[in-house]
Amino acid sequence: MTPQKKNIAFVDNDQDETYIFQIALDELEIDYNFHYFKDSISFMDYLNDNSQELPKLIFLNMHLPNKSGLELFQEIRADQNFDFIRTVIYSNSMCEVTISAFKSLGTTDFIVRTPELAEMKNILKRLIVDIESNQTEV
């Protein structure tokens, strides 16, 4: 049996960051479907579209147009249909207050952006290996 592709969602309005992220992900040689969203509205439309398979993993920028990453994460967590989705907060910098706010809502994964492709690749590899080793079948 062939393993099913992983759905990974990336929510960020910076196309350059998205490009670096996707190259790093490609170099990991994992089988995945990459879904890019430039704002919170298009992402929530995707999550609420019952014809779409939901992502197993979301990379969420803290600074988005229309709604902050924290507001979007609160909206995701308010819906029990999305409880199984692991969310990684992805941003240029993070202060302890912001990290605490996200942790109180249930995320423990944070990535500070790096322009270095090799470093991003290593970060993603460690994260995805950790996620796969901690997943349980429902």
The first five atom37 places (N, CA, C, CB, O) and aatype in JSON, in Angstrom:
{
  "aatype": [12, 16, 14, 5, 11, 11, 2, 9, 0, 13, 19, 3, 2, 3, 5, 3, 6, 16, 18, 9, 13, 5, 9, 0, 10, 3, 6, 10, 6, 9, 3, 18, 2, 13, 8, 18, 13, 11, 3, 15, 9, 15, 13, 12, 3, 18, 10, 2, 3, 2, 15, 5, 6, 10, 14, 11, 10, 9, 13, 10, 2, 12, 8, 10, 14, 2, 11, 15, 7, 10, 6, 10, 13, 5, 6, 9, 1, 0, 3, 5, 2, 13, 3, 13, 9, 1, 16, 19, 9, 18, 15, 2, 15, 12, 4, 6, 19, 16, 9, 15, 0, 13, 11, 15, 10, 7, 16, 16, 3, 13, 9, 19, 1, 16, 14, 6, 10, 0, 6, 12, 11, 2, 9, 10, 11, 1, 10, 9, 19, 3, 9, 6, 15, 2, 5, 16, 6, 19],
  "atom_mask": [
    [1, 1, 1, 1, 1],
    [1, 1, 1, 1, 1],
    [1, 1, 1, 1, 1],
    [1, 1, 1, 1, 1],
    [1, 1, 1, 1, 1],
    [1, 1, 1, 1, 1],
    [1, 1, 1, 1, 1],
    [1, 1, 1, 1, 1],
    [1, 1, 1, 1, 1],
    [1, 1, 1, 1, 1],
    [1, 1, 1, 1, 1],
    [1, 1, 1, 1, 1],
    [1, 1, 1, 1, 1],
    [1, 1, 1, 1, 1],
    [1, 1, 1, 1, 1],
    [1, 1, 1, 1, 1],
    [1, 1, 1, 1, 1],
    [1, 1, 1, 1, 1],
    [1, 1, 1, 1, 1],
    [1, 1, 1, 1, 1],
    [1, 1, 1, 1, 1],
    [1, 1, 1, 1, 1],
    [1, 1, 1, 1, 1],
    [1, 1, 1, 1, 1],
    [1, 1, 1, 1, 1],
    [1, 1, 1, 1, 1],
    [1, 1, 1, 1, 1],
    [1, 1, 1, 1, 1],
    [1, 1, 1, 1, 1],
    [1, 1, 1, 1, 1],
    [1, 1, 1, 1, 1],
    [1, 1, 1, 1, 1],
    [1, 1, 1, 1, 1],
    [1, 1, 1, 1, 1],
    [1, 1, 1, 1, 1],
    [1, 1, 1, 1, 1],
    [1, 1, 1, 1, 1],
    [1, 1, 1, 1, 1],
    [1, 1, 1, 1, 1],
    [1, 1, 1, 1, 1],
    [1, 1, 1, 1, 1],
    [1, 1, 1, 1, 1],
    [1, 1, 1, 1, 1],
    [1, 1, 1, 1, 1],
    [1, 1, 1, 1, 1],
    [1, 1, 1, 1, 1],
    [1, 1, 1, 1, 1],
    [1, 1, 1, 1, 1],
    [1, 1, 1, 1, 1],
    [1, 1, 1, 1, 1],
    [1, 1, 1, 1, 1],
    [1, 1, 1, 1, 1],
    [1, 1, 1, 1, 1],
    [1, 1, 1, 1, 1],
    [1, 1, 1, 1, 1],
    [1, 1, 1, 1, 1],
    [1, 1, 1, 1, 1],
    [1, 1, 1, 1, 1],
    [1, 1, 1, 1, 1],
    [1, 1, 1, 1, 1],
    [1, 1, 1, 1, 1],
    [1, 1, 1, 1, 1],
    [1, 1, 1, 1, 1],
    [1, 1, 1, 1, 1],
    [1, 1, 1, 1, 1],
    [1, 1, 1, 1, 1],
    [1, 1, 1, 1, 1],
    [1, 1, 1, 1, 1],
    [1, 1, 1, 0, 1],
    [1, 1, 1, 1, 1],
    [1, 1, 1, 1, 1],
    [1, 1, 1, 1, 1],
    [1, 1, 1, 1, 1],
    [1, 1, 1, 1, 1],
    [1, 1, 1, 1, 1],
    [1, 1, 1, 1, 1],
    [1, 1, 1, 1, 1],
    [1, 1, 1, 1, 1],
    [1, 1, 1, 1, 1],
    [1, 1, 1, 1, 1],
    [1, 1, 1, 1, 1],
    [1, 1, 1, 1, 1],
    [1, 1, 1, 1, 1],
    [1, 1, 1, 1, 1],
    [1, 1, 1, 1, 1],
    [1, 1, 1, 1, 1],
    [1, 1, 1, 1, 1],
    [1, 1, 1, 1, 1],
    [1, 1, 1, 1, 1],
    [1, 1, 1, 1, 1],
    [1, 1, 1, 1, 1],
    [1, 1, 1, 1, 1],
    [1, 1, 1, 1, 1],
    [1, 1, 1, 1, 1],
    [1, 1, 1, 1, 1],
    [1, 1, 1, 1, 1],
    [1, 1, 1, 1, 1],
    [1, 1, 1, 1, 1],
    [1, 1, 1, 1, 1],
    [1, 1, 1, 1, 1],
    [1, 1, 1, 1, 1],
    [1, 1, 1, 1, 1],
    [1, 1, 1, 1, 1],
    [1, 1, 1, 1, 1],
    [1, 1, 1, 1, 1],
    [1, 1, 1, 0, 1],
    [1, 1, 1, 1, 1],
    [1, 1, 1, 1, 1],
    [1, 1, 1, 1, 1],
    [1, 1, 1, 1, 1],
    [1, 1, 1, 1, 1],
    [1, 1, 1, 1, 1],
    [1, 1, 1, 1, 1],
    [1, 1, 1, 1, 1],
    [1, 1, 1, 1, 1],
    [1, 1, 1, 1, 1],
    [1, 1, 1, 1, 1],
    [1, 1, 1, 1, 1],
    [1, 1, 1, 1, 1],
    [1, 1, 1, 1, 1],
    [1, 1, 1, 1, 1],
    [1, 1, 1, 1, 1],
    [1, 1, 1, 1, 1],
    [1, 1, 1, 1, 1],
    [1, 1, 1, 1, 1],
    [1, 1, 1, 1, 1],
    [1, 1, 1, 1, 1],
    [1, 1, 1, 1, 1],
    [1, 1, 1, 1, 1],
    [1, 1, 1, 1, 1],
    [1, 1, 1, 1, 1],
    [1, 1, 1, 1, 1],
    [1, 1, 1, 1, 1],
    [1, 1, 1, 1, 1],
    [1, 1, 1, 1, 1],
    [1, 1, 1, 1, 1],
    [1, 1, 1, 1, 1],
    [1, 1, 1, 1, 1]
  ],
  "atom_positions": [
    [[0.84, -1.18, 0.0], [0.0, 0.0, 0.0], [0.89, 1.25, 0.0], [-0.96, 0.0, 1.23], [1.85, 1.33, 0.77]],
    [[0.58, 2.2, -0.85], [1.33, 3.44, -0.94], [0.88, 4.4, 0.15], [1.17, 4.07, -2.34], [-0.32, 4.59, 0.35]],
    [[1.86, 5.02, 0.86], [1.46, 5.98, 1.89], [0.72, 7.16, 1.26], [2.69, 6.47, 2.68], [1.04, 7.59, 0.15]],
    [[-0.26, 7.66, 1.99], [-1.04, 8.79, 1.51], [-0.23, 10.08, 1.63], [-2.37, 8.92, 2.3], [0.52, 10.27, 2.58]],
    [[-0.39, 10.95, 0.63], [0.31, 12.23, 0.67], [-0.17, 13.04, 1.87], [0.08, 13.02, -0.63], [-1.34, 13.0, 2.24]],
    [[0.75, 13.78, 2.46], [0.42, 14.67, 3.57], [-0.07, 15.99, 2.99], [1.65, 14.88, 4.51], [0.52, 16.52, 2.05]],
    [[-1.14, 16.53, 3.54], [-1.6, 17.86, 3.18], [-0.97, 18.84, 4.15], [-3.16, 17.97, 3.21], [-1.14, 18.75, 5.36]],
    [[-0.22, 19.78, 3.59], [0.43, 20.81, 4.39], [-0.08, 22.16, 3.9], [2.0, 20.72, 4.28], [-0.02, 22.47, 2.71]],
    [[-0.57, 22.97, 4.83], [-1.06, 24.31, 4.5], [-0.05, 25.34, 5.01], [-2.47, 24.56, 5.11], [0.48, 25.22, 6.11]],
    [[0.19, 26.34, 4.2], [1.12, 27.41, 4.54], [0.37, 28.72, 4.37], [2.42, 27.37, 3.65], [-0.06, 29.06, 3.27]],
    [[0.2, 29.47, 5.48], [-0.58, 30.71, 5.45], [0.37, 31.87, 5.72], [-1.75, 30.67, 6.51], [0.82, 32.08, 6.85]],
    [[0.66, 32.62, 4.66], [1.63, 33.72, 4.76], [1.43, 34.64, 3.57], [3.1, 33.18, 4.81], [1.24, 34.17, 2.45]],
    [[1.46, 35.92, 3.79], [1.27, 36.86, 2.7], [2.57, 37.24, 2.0], [0.59, 38.11, 3.22], [2.55, 38.05, 1.07]],
    [[3.7, 36.69, 2.42], [5.0, 36.99, 1.83], [5.37, 35.89, 0.84], [6.1, 37.14, 2.93], [5.72, 34.78, 1.25]],
    [[5.31, 36.18, -0.45], [5.57, 35.17, -1.47], [7.03, 34.71, -1.48], [5.19, 35.71, -2.84], [7.31, 33.56, -1.81]],
    [[7.97, 35.6, -1.14], [9.38, 35.2, -1.08], [9.6, 34.16, 0.01], [10.28, 36.43, -0.84], [10.31, 33.18, -0.2]],
    [[9.0, 34.37, 1.17], [9.11, 33.4, 2.26], [8.48, 32.07, 1.87], [8.44, 33.95, 3.54], [8.98, 31.0, 2.2]],
    [[7.37, 32.17, 1.17], [6.69, 30.96, 0.72], [7.58, 30.17, -0.23], [5.35, 31.31, 0.02], [7.65, 28.95, -0.15]],
    [[8.26, 30.86, -1.11], [9.16, 30.22, -2.07], [10.29, 29.48, -1.34], [9.74, 31.26, -3.04], [10.57, 28.33, -1.65]],
    [[10.94, 30.14, -0.39], [12.02, 29.51, 0.38], [11.49, 28.31, 1.15], [12.67, 30.53, 1.37], [12.12, 27.25, 1.18]],
    [[10.35, 28.47, 1.76], [9.75, 27.39, 2.53], [9.47, 26.18, 1.64], [8.45, 27.86, 3.21], [9.79, 25.05, 2.0]],
    [[8.89, 26.43, 0.47], [8.52, 25.32, -0.41], [9.77, 24.63, -0.97], [7.64, 25.82, -1.55], [9.75, 23.41, -1.14]],
    [[10.82, 25.36, -1.27], [12.06, 24.73, -1.73], [12.62, 23.82, -0.64], [13.11, 25.81, -2.13], [13.01, 22.68, -0.91]],
    [[12.66, 24.32, 0.6], [13.15, 23.5, 1.72], [12.31, 22.25, 1.88], [13.14, 24.32, 3.03], [12.85, 21.16, 2.12]],
    [[11.02, 22.38, 1.76], [10.11, 21.24, 1.89], [10.34, 20.24, 0.74], [8.64, 21.72, 1.89], [10.36, 19.03, 0.97]],
    [[10.51, 20.75, -0.46], [10.78, 19.88, -1.62], [12.06, 19.06, -1.42], [10.9, 20.73, -2.9], [12.11, 17.89, -1.79]],
    [[13.07, 19.68, -0.85], [14.35, 19.0, -0.67], [14.3, 17.91, 0.4], [15.41, 20.0, -0.31], [15.21, 17.09, 0.49]],
    [[13.25, 17.9, 1.2], [13.1, 16.84, 2.2], [12.64, 15.53, 1.57], [12.1, 17.27, 3.28], [12.71, 14.47, 2.2]],
    [[12.19, 15.61, 0.34], [11.75, 14.42, -0.4], [10.65, 13.65, 0.33], [12.93, 13.52, -0.66], [10.69, 12.42, 0.43]],
    [[9.69, 14.39, 0.84], [8.51, 13.74, 1.42], [7.37, 13.89, 0.42], [8.13, 14.37, 2.81], [7.39, 14.79, -0.42]],
    [[6.41, 13.02, 0.51], [5.28, 13.05, -0.4], [4.2, 13.93, 0.23], [4.75, 11.61, -0.69], [3.61, 13.55, 1.24]],
    [[3.93, 15.08, -0.35], [2.98, 16.01, 0.25], [2.23, 16.8, -0.81], [3.7, 16.95, 1.2], [2.67, 16.92, -1.95]],
    [[1.1, 17.34, -0.4], [0.36, 18.32, -1.18], [0.53, 19.66, -0.46], [-1.18, 17.93, -1.32], [0.18, 19.78, 0.72]],
    [[1.06, 20.64, -1.14], [1.32, 21.95, -0.56], [0.19, 22.89, -0.93], [2.69, 22.51, -1.02], [-0.11, 23.07, -2.11]],
    [[-0.43, 23.49, 0.06], [-1.52, 24.44, -0.16], [-1.09, 25.79, 0.42], [-2.85, 23.94, 0.5], [-0.84, 25.91, 1.62]],
    [[-1.01, 26.79, -0.44], [-0.57, 28.12, -0.04], [-1.77, 29.07, 0.01], [0.51, 28.67, -1.01], [-2.62, 29.09, -0.88]],
    [[-1.81, 29.85, 1.1], [-2.86, 30.85, 1.28], [-2.22, 32.16, 1.68], [-3.9, 30.39, 2.35], [-1.38, 32.2, 2.58]],
    [[-2.62, 33.23, 1.01], [-1.99, 34.52, 1.28], [-2.7, 35.33, 2.36], [-1.93, 35.33, 0.02], [-2.21, 36.38, 2.78]],
    [[-3.87, 34.83, 2.8], [-4.59, 35.56, 3.86], [-5.51, 34.61, 4.63], [-5.41, 36.73, 3.26], [-5.73, 33.47, 4.22]],
    [[-6.02, 35.1, 5.73], [-6.85, 34.29, 6.61], [-8.2, 33.94, 5.99], [-7.07, 35.01, 7.92], [-8.74, 32.87, 6.27]],
    [[-8.73, 34.81, 5.17], [-10.05, 34.57, 4.58], [-10.0, 33.38, 3.62], [-10.54, 35.83, 3.84], [-10.83, 32.48, 3.7]],
    [[-9.02, 33.38, 2.71], [-8.93, 32.26, 1.76], [-8.61, 30.96, 2.5], [-7.85, 32.55, 0.7], [-9.07, 29.89, 2.09]],
    [[-7.84, 31.04, 3.56], [-7.52, 29.82, 4.32], [-8.76, 29.26, 5.02], [-6.43, 30.11, 5.35], [-9.0, 28.06, 4.96]],
    [[-9.54, 30.1, 5.66], [-10.74, 29.62, 6.34], [-11.78, 29.1, 5.33], [-11.36, 30.73, 7.21], [-12.51, 28.16, 5.63]],
    [[-11.84, 29.71, 4.15], [-12.7, 29.18, 3.1], [-12.29, 27.75, 2.76], [-12.65, 30.07, 1.84], [-13.15, 26.88, 2.6]],
    [[-11.0, 27.52, 2.65], [-10.47, 26.18, 2.36], [-10.82, 25.2, 3.49], [-8.94, 26.23, 2.17], [-11.3, 24.1, 3.23]],
    [[-10.58, 25.6, 4.74], [-10.87, 24.7, 5.86], [-12.35, 24.35, 5.94], [-10.42, 25.33, 7.18], [-12.71, 23.22, 6.28]],
    [[-13.2, 25.3, 5.63], [-14.65, 25.08, 5.74], [-15.28, 24.45, 4.5], [-15.33, 26.4, 6.02], [-16.48, 24.18, 4.48]],
    [[-14.49, 24.22, 3.47], [-14.97, 23.58, 2.26], [-14.97, 22.06, 2.47], [-14.09, 23.97, 1.03], [-13.91, 21.43, 2.45]],
    [[-16.13, 21.5, 2.68], [-16.24, 20.08, 3.01], [-15.76, 19.15, 1.91], [-17.65, 19.76, 3.33], [-15.61, 17.95, 2.15]],
    [[-15.52, 19.66, 0.71], [-15.05, 18.8, -0.37], [-13.53, 18.65, -0.35], [-15.5, 19.36, -1.71], [-12.97, 17.83, -1.09]],
    [[-12.86, 19.41, 0.48], [-11.4, 19.37, 0.56], [-10.92, 18.48, 1.7], [-10.83, 20.79, 0.73], [-11.53, 18.46, 2.77]],
    [[-9.84, 17.75, 1.47], [-9.22, 17.0, 2.56], [-8.44, 18.0, 3.41], [-8.29, 15.84, 2.02], [-7.66, 18.8, 2.89]],
    [[-8.66, 17.95, 4.7], [-8.03, 18.92, 5.6], [-6.54, 18.64, 5.74], [-8.7, 18.89, 6.97], [-6.1, 17.5, 5.6]],
    [[-5.77, 19.69, 6.02], [-4.33, 19.47, 6.22], [-4.06, 18.79, 7.55], [-3.58, 20.81, 6.14], [-4.83, 18.93, 8.5]],
    [[-2.97, 18.06, 7.62], [-2.51, 17.48, 8.88], [-1.63, 18.47, 9.62], [-1.74, 16.16, 8.63], [-1.42, 18.37, 10.83]],
    [[-1.1, 19.44, 8.86], [-0.13, 20.39, 9.4], [-0.35, 21.75, 8.76], [1.31, 19.9, 9.15], [-0.51, 21.88, 7.55]],
    [[-0.37, 22.78, 9.62], [-0.51, 24.17, 9.16], [0.71, 24.96, 9.65], [-1.85, 24.82, 9.7], [1.09, 24.89, 10.81]],
    [[1.31, 25.7, 8.73], [2.33, 26.69, 9.09], [1.66, 28.04, 8.97], [3.62, 26.58, 8.16], [1.21, 28.43, 7.89]],
    [[1.59, 28.74, 10.08], [0.79, 29.97, 10.17], [1.66, 31.16, 10.55], [-0.35, 29.79, 11.19], [2.29, 31.17, 11.61]],
    [[1.68, 32.16, 9.68], [2.38, 33.4, 9.97], [1.57, 34.2, 11.0], [2.6, 34.24, 8.68], [0.34, 34.21, 10.96]],
    [[2.27, 34.84, 11.92], [1.58, 35.64, 12.93], [1.0, 36.93, 12.37], [2.52, 35.97, 14.07], [0.01, 37.45, 12.89]],
    [[1.6, 37.45, 11.3], [1.2, 38.75, 10.76], [0.56, 38.56, 9.4], [2.41, 39.7, 10.65], [1.24, 38.36, 8.39]],
    [[-0.76, 38.62, 9.38], [-1.52, 38.41, 8.15], [-2.45, 39.59, 7.91], [-2.31, 37.1, 8.21], [-2.84, 40.28, 8.85]],
    [[-2.81, 39.82, 6.64], [-3.83, 40.83, 6.38], [-5.21, 40.32, 6.82], [-3.85, 41.2, 4.87], [-5.42, 39.11, 6.88]],
    [[-6.1, 41.18, 7.11], [-7.49, 40.9, 7.51], [-7.63, 40.45, 8.95], [-8.07, 39.84, 6.61], [-8.51, 40.93, 9.66]],
    [[-6.79, 39.55, 9.39], [-6.9, 38.95, 10.71], [-5.49, 38.54, 11.14], [-7.89, 37.72, 10.71], [-4.74, 38.01, 10.32]],
    [[-5.14, 38.76, 12.38], [-3.8, 38.35, 12.83], [-3.71, 36.83, 12.9], [-3.47, 38.97, 14.21], [-4.73, 36.14, 12.91]],
    [[-2.5, 36.32, 12.94], [-2.3, 34.89, 13.09], [-2.94, 34.36, 14.36], [0.0, 0.0, 0.0], [-3.48, 33.26, 14.38]],
    [[-2.87, 35.15, 15.43], [-3.48, 34.73, 16.7], [-5.01, 34.65, 16.56], [-3.1, 35.72, 17.83], [-5.62, 33.68, 17.03]],
    [[-5.62, 35.64, 15.93], [-7.08, 35.61, 15.72], [-7.47, 34.4, 14.85], [-7.56, 36.92, 15.07], [-8.47, 33.74, 15.12]],
    [[-6.69, 34.15, 13.82], [-6.97, 33.01, 12.95], [-6.81, 31.7, 13.71], [-6.05, 33.02, 11.72], [-7.63, 30.79, 13.57]],
    [[-5.77, 31.6, 14.53], [-5.57, 30.38, 15.32], [-6.71, 30.18, 16.31], [-4.22, 30.45, 16.06], [-7.15, 29.04, 16.52]],
    [[-7.2, 31.25, 16.91], [-8.36, 31.15, 17.82], [-9.57, 30.61, 17.06], [-8.68, 32.53, 18.45], [-10.31, 29.77, 17.58]],
    [[-9.77, 31.09, 15.85], [-10.9, 30.63, 15.04], [-10.77, 29.14, 14.69], [-11.01, 31.48, 13.76], [-11.75, 28.4, 14.73]],
    [[-9.56, 28.72, 14.36], [-9.31, 27.31, 14.06], [-9.59, 26.46, 15.29], [-7.84, 27.09, 13.57], [-10.26, 25.43, 15.2]],
    [[-9.09, 26.88, 16.43], [-9.25, 26.1, 17.66], [-10.69, 26.08, 18.17], [-8.35, 26.66, 18.74], [-11.06, 25.19, 18.93]],
    [[-11.49, 27.04, 17.75], [-12.89, 27.08, 18.2], [-13.74, 26.02, 17.52], [-13.48, 28.46, 17.93], [-14.84, 25.72, 17.98]],
    [[-13.23, 25.44, 16.45], [-13.98, 24.43, 15.7], [-13.4, 23.04, 15.98], [-13.95, 24.73, 14.17], [-12.26, 22.77, 15.63]],
    [[-14.18, 22.18, 16.61], [-13.72, 20.84, 16.98], [-13.35, 19.99, 15.78], [-14.78, 20.13, 17.79], [-12.59, 19.03, 15.92]],
    [[-13.86, 20.31, 14.6], [-13.5, 19.56, 13.4], [-12.02, 19.71, 13.05], [-14.35, 20.02, 12.23], [-11.47, 18.92, 12.27]],
    [[-11.38, 20.72, 13.61], [-9.99, 20.98, 13.29], [-9.04, 20.62, 14.44], [-9.81, 22.44, 12.93], [-7.86, 20.96, 14.39]],
    [[-9.54, 19.95, 15.45], [-8.73, 19.62, 16.62], [-7.5, 18.78, 16.3], [-9.56, 18.89, 17.63], [-6.48, 18.9, 16.98]],
    [[-7.57, 17.95, 15.28], [-6.47, 17.05, 14.96], [-5.34, 17.74, 14.2], [-6.98, 15.88, 14.15], [-4.25, 17.18, 14.07]],
    [[-5.57, 18.94, 13.71], [-4.58, 19.62, 12.88], [-3.5, 20.24, 13.77], [-5.26, 20.71, 12.01], [-3.79, 21.01, 14.69]],
    [[-2.27, 19.9, 13.47], [-1.15, 20.48, 14.22], [-0.76, 21.79, 13.55], [0.08, 19.49, 14.29], [-0.6, 21.85, 12.33]],
    [[-0.61, 22.83, 14.35], [-0.3, 24.16, 13.83], [1.05, 24.62, 14.33], [-1.39, 25.16, 14.22], [1.35, 24.57, 15.53]],
    [[1.87, 25.09, 13.39], [3.18, 25.63, 13.69], [3.13, 27.12, 13.41], [4.3, 24.93, 12.85], [2.75, 27.54, 12.31]],
    [[3.52, 27.91, 14.38], [3.55, 29.37, 14.21], [4.89, 29.73, 13.58], [3.33, 30.12, 15.58], [5.95, 29.3, 14.04]],
    [[4.82, 30.52, 12.53], [5.97, 30.8, 11.68], [6.07, 32.31, 11.51], [5.84, 30.09, 10.3], [5.18, 32.93, 10.93]],
    [[7.17, 32.92, 12.01], [7.25, 34.37, 11.94], [8.7, 34.85, 12.0], [6.44, 35.0, 13.08], [9.62, 34.07, 12.26]],
    [[8.89, 36.15, 11.75], [10.23, 36.74, 11.8], [10.79, 36.79, 13.21], [10.21, 38.13, 11.21], [11.99, 36.6, 13.41]],
    [[9.94, 37.04, 14.17], [10.37, 37.12, 15.56], [9.16, 36.85, 16.44], [11.02, 38.51, 15.89], [8.01, 36.98, 16.02]],
    [[9.44, 36.47, 17.67], [8.36, 36.17, 18.6], [8.75, 36.61, 20.0], [8.01, 34.67, 18.59], [9.86, 36.35, 20.46]],
    [[7.83, 37.28, 20.67], [8.07, 37.67, 22.05], [7.37, 36.67, 22.97], [7.57, 39.12, 22.31], [6.48, 35.93, 22.53]],
    [[7.76, 36.65, 24.22], [7.21, 35.68, 25.18], [5.7, 35.82, 25.37], [7.9, 35.83, 26.52], [5.0, 34.83, 25.56]],
    [[5.2, 37.05, 25.32], [3.76, 37.27, 25.48], [3.0, 36.6, 24.35], [3.44, 38.79, 25.52], [1.98, 35.94, 24.58]],
    [[3.48, 36.76, 23.14], [2.83, 36.15, 21.98], [2.92, 34.63, 22.05], [3.46, 36.65, 20.67], [1.93, 33.94, 21.8]],
    [[4.09, 34.12, 22.38], [4.27, 32.67, 22.51], [3.32, 32.12, 23.57], [5.73, 32.33, 22.87], [2.69, 31.08, 23.36]],
    [[3.21, 32.8, 24.69], [2.29, 32.37, 25.75], [0.85, 32.35, 25.28], [2.42, 33.28, 26.97], [0.09, 31.44, 25.62]],
    [[0.46, 33.35, 24.5], [-0.91, 33.41, 23.99], [-1.21, 32.21, 23.09], [-1.15, 34.72, 23.21], [-2.27, 31.6, 23.19]],
    [[-0.27, 31.89, 22.21], [-0.45, 30.73, 21.34], [-0.43, 29.42, 22.13], [0.63, 30.7, 20.25], [-1.22, 28.52, 21.87]],
    [[0.47, 29.32, 23.09], [0.54, 28.1, 23.9], [-0.75, 27.87, 24.68], [1.73, 28.16, 24.87], [-1.19, 26.73, 24.85]],
    [[-1.36, 28.95, 25.16], [-2.6, 28.81, 25.92], [-3.74, 28.26, 25.05], [-3.01, 30.15, 26.52], [-4.71, 27.72, 25.56]],
    [[-3.59, 28.42, 23.73], [-4.6, 27.9, 22.8], [-4.24, 26.52, 22.26], [-4.76, 28.87, 21.64], [-5.03, 25.91, 21.54]],
    [[-3.06, 26.03, 22.61], [-2.75, 24.65, 22.27], [-1.64, 24.38, 21.29], [0.0, 0.0, 0.0], [-1.47, 23.23, 20.87]],
    [[-0.87, 25.37, 20.89], [0.26, 25.04, 20.02], [1.55, 25.07, 20.81], [0.33, 26.03, 18.83], [1.71, 25.85, 21.75]],
    [[2.46, 24.22, 20.42], [3.77, 24.17, 21.08], [4.89, 24.33, 20.06], [3.94, 22.86, 21.85], [6.06, 24.27, 20.42]],
    [[4.53, 24.54, 18.81], [5.53, 24.59, 17.74], [5.68, 26.0, 17.2], [5.16, 23.63, 16.61], [4.71, 26.64, 16.79]],
    [[6.92, 26.48, 17.22], [7.23, 27.82, 16.75], [8.5, 27.77, 15.91], [7.4, 28.81, 17.94], [9.47, 27.11, 16.28]],
    [[8.48, 28.46, 14.78], [9.66, 28.57, 13.93], [9.91, 30.05, 13.67], [9.49, 27.77, 12.58], [9.02, 30.78, 13.24]],
    [[11.14, 30.48, 13.94], [11.55, 31.83, 13.56], [12.15, 31.71, 12.17], [12.58, 32.47, 14.6], [13.04, 30.89, 11.94]],
    [[11.66, 32.51, 11.26], [12.1, 32.46, 9.86], [13.61, 32.61, 9.76], [11.42, 33.54, 9.02], [14.24, 33.33, 10.52]],
    [[14.14, 31.91, 8.79], [15.54, 32.05, 8.46], [15.68, 32.14, 6.95], [16.37, 30.86, 9.04], [15.0, 31.41, 6.22]],
    [[16.56, 33.03, 6.46], [16.76, 33.12, 5.02], [17.66, 32.0, 4.48], [17.35, 34.47, 4.66], [17.81, 31.82, 3.27]],
    [[18.26, 31.25, 5.4], [19.18, 30.17, 5.01], [18.4, 28.91, 4.67], [20.2, 29.89, 6.15], [17.72, 28.33, 5.53]],
    [[18.49, 28.48, 3.44], [17.75, 27.31, 2.98], [18.13, 26.04, 3.75], [18.0, 27.1, 1.49], [17.25, 25.28, 4.14]],
    [[19.42, 25.82, 3.97], [19.87, 24.61, 4.68], [19.32, 24.59, 6.11], [21.41, 24.53, 4.71], [18.91, 23.54, 6.6]],
    [[19.32, 25.73, 6.76], [18.8, 25.8, 8.13], [17.29, 25.56, 8.16], [19.13, 27.17, 8.75], [16.79, 24.85, 9.03]],
    [[16.56, 26.13, 7.21], [15.13, 25.92, 7.14], [14.83, 24.45, 6.87], [14.5, 26.8, 6.04], [13.91, 23.87, 7.46]],
    [[15.6, 23.85, 6.0], [15.42, 22.42, 5.69], [15.62, 21.57, 6.95], [16.4, 21.98, 4.58], [14.84, 20.65, 7.2]],
    [[16.64, 21.86, 7.73], [16.89, 21.11, 8.98], [15.77, 21.3, 9.99], [18.21, 21.54, 9.6], [15.35, 20.35, 10.65]],
    [[15.28, 22.51, 10.11], [14.18, 22.8, 11.04], [12.94, 22.01, 10.63], [13.86, 24.33, 11.07], [12.3, 21.37, 11.47]],
    [[12.6, 22.06, 9.35], [11.42, 21.35, 8.86], [11.56, 19.84, 9.01], [11.17, 21.71, 7.39], [10.61, 19.15, 9.38]],
    [[12.75, 19.33, 8.74], [12.98, 17.89, 8.87], [12.76, 17.44, 10.31], [14.41, 17.53, 8.41], [12.07, 16.44, 10.54]],
    [[13.34, 18.15, 11.27], [13.16, 17.8, 12.68], [11.69, 17.86, 13.08], [13.98, 18.72, 13.59], [11.19, 16.98, 13.78]],
    [[11.01, 18.89, 12.63], [9.6, 19.07, 12.98], [8.73, 17.96, 12.39], [9.1, 20.43, 12.49], [7.9, 17.39, 13.09]],
    [[8.92, 17.66, 11.13], [8.1, 16.64, 10.47], [8.39, 15.26, 11.03], [8.34, 16.65, 8.95], [7.46, 14.46, 11.2]],
    [[9.64, 14.95, 11.33], [9.97, 13.67, 11.97], [9.3, 13.58, 13.33], [11.51, 13.51, 12.12], [8.76, 12.53, 13.68]],
    [[9.32, 14.67, 14.09], [8.68, 14.69, 15.41], [7.18, 14.48, 15.27], [8.96, 16.01, 16.14], [6.59, 13.71, 16.04]],
    [[6.56, 15.14, 14.33], [5.12, 15.02, 14.12], [4.77, 13.58, 13.74], [4.64, 16.0, 13.02], [3.83, 13.0, 14.28]],
    [[5.52, 13.01, 12.82], [5.23, 11.65, 12.38], [5.44, 10.63, 13.5], [6.1, 11.28, 11.19], [4.69, 9.66, 13.59]],
    [[6.42, 10.85, 14.34], [6.68, 9.89, 15.42], [5.67, 10.02, 16.56], [8.11, 10.08, 15.96], [5.52, 9.09, 17.35]],
    [[5.0, 11.15, 16.66], [4.01, 11.35, 17.73], [2.57, 11.2, 17.28], [4.18, 12.71, 18.32], [1.66, 11.34, 18.08]],
    [[2.35, 10.9, 15.99], [0.99, 10.74, 15.5], [0.43, 9.4, 15.9], [0.93, 10.88, 13.99], [1.13, 8.39, 15.93]],
    [[-0.86, 9.41, 16.23], [-1.56, 8.17, 16.5], [-2.73, 8.07, 15.55], [-2.03, 8.1, 17.96], [-3.31, 9.08, 15.15]],
    [[-3.08, 6.87, 15.21], [-4.21, 6.66, 14.31], [-5.51, 6.87, 15.06], [-4.16, 5.24, 13.7], [-5.64, 6.46, 16.22]],
    [[-6.47, 7.5, 14.42], [-7.78, 7.73, 15.02], [-8.75, 6.71, 14.49], [-8.28, 9.15, 14.73], [-9.92, 6.73, 14.86]]
  ]
}
